[in-house]
Amino acid sequence: PQGTRDYSPKQMAIREKVFNAIITCFKRHGAEVIDTPVFELKETLTGKYGEDSKLIYDLKDQGGELLSLRYDL
C-alpha cells in the first residue's frame, strides 16, 4: 500500500545492526524470533479477532483499501 517505504542499502545495514543487537539480547533471555506483517487487510484481521475487537487499529490507504494495524505491533 502507499505510504510504505523502501530502505537504501546503507539504511538497511544500520537497521540490521541495531535489530541484531536487540535480537541477540532478547534471545539471551529466552525470547524466540517471529516475523509478522505490521498491517493486514481489515477483512483478514476481523476474521481472526472478530468484528468488534478493540485490538484492531483501522487504516485506509490513499487507494481506498481498508487495512488494519496488527494489535500486537
C-alpha positions, 0 to 999 in steps of 0.5 A: 500500500502507499505510504510504505517505504523502501530502505537504501542499502546503507539504511538497511545495514544500520537497521540490521545492526541495531535489530541484531543487537536487540535480537541477540539480547532478547534471545539471551533471555529466552525470547524466540524470533517471529516475523509478522506483517505490521498491517493486514487487510481489515477483512483478514484481521476481523476474521481472526479477532472478530468484528468488534475487537478493540485490538484492531487499529483501522487504516485506509490507504490513499487507494481506498483499501481498508487495512488494519494495524496488527494489535500486537505491533 
